Amino acid sequence: MKKMLMKIAALAGGAGVVGYMYFKKHPEKIEMMKCAAKDASRTIYNKLDEEQ
C-alpha cells in the first residue's frame, strides 16, 4: 500500500512539473482556460437566475 501511494505521489509530482513547464512556455493557454471558466460560471449563474 505504501509503495503504491509513493508511486502515485511521484506520478502526480512529475505531471505537475511537466504541466508547469508547458504553461510557462504557453501563457496564452492559461488565459484561455480562465476565460472559459468565467464564461461557464456566467452561464450557470444566468440559468439559475432564470429559474427563480
Contacts in CASP RR format, 6 or more apart in sequence:
PFRMAT RR
TARGET T0000
AUTHOR 0000-0000-0000
METHOD contacts of the structure
MODEL  1
MKKMLMKIAALAGGAGVVGYMYFKKHPEKIEMMKCAAKDASRTIYNKLDE
EQ
22 29 0 8 1.000
23 29 0 8 1.000
23 30 0 8 1.000
END
